């Protein structure tokens, strides 16, 4: 069972996220964006409501490949989350 609130950081610790509750869905995404970002056939995803994933330390950099903004640590390059603004989701 997942804890009610989890705290995670990027590899260097500059960015900290708080994740509350269980994911709405978990799956392997095969969209063009995810395949390009991972240089693979798919990306493992856990999807949460947008307000369930909050940045509690640092300021992530943002980059968009084709569709959705991807947040990452500008210091170490650690991937943090992708946003789907139209559906108010973060993965």
Secondary structure, DSSP 8 states (H G I E B T S, - for coil): ---SEEEEE-TTSS-EEEEES--SEEEEE-SHHHHHHHTSS-EEEEEEEGGGEEEEES--EEEESSSSEEEE-TTT--EEEEEEGGGTEE-
